[in-house]
Amino acid sequence: FFRDSAQAFFLETFKMDFGSSSIRPDAYEAATLTAFDSRGELKSWKVNRRTPKDSDVFIRIHFCGICHSDLHSIRCEWPSTHHFPMTPGHEITGLVEEVGAKVTKFKR
């Protein structure tokens, strides 16, 4: 659905609500828009993420942009190795919710 142009997107339905401010279960689910092949279609997909460790930063992503380089990657238009499923969107904004004990450059 981002087949012909790069667009920033924000979909209320894909916001995750983890409940309390603590994210310390063994794992949690994250909602994504993911490509499963080179046709360029993104589909809703939930992935299990491990609990953040001492060197990790947990960011609650509020907005994510799909740029044209993401579209090229999804469509396999650049000479490189492509792996699917592929979740595009390297341009994000959000809030740092939790930092590991060894993290020094980010604060909650």
Secondary structure, DSSP 8 states (H G I E B T S, - for coil): --SSS--EE--GGG-----SS---SSEEEEEEEEBSSTT---EEEEEEEE---TT-EEEEEEEEE--HHHHHHHTT-SSS---SSB----EEEEEEEEE-TT--S---
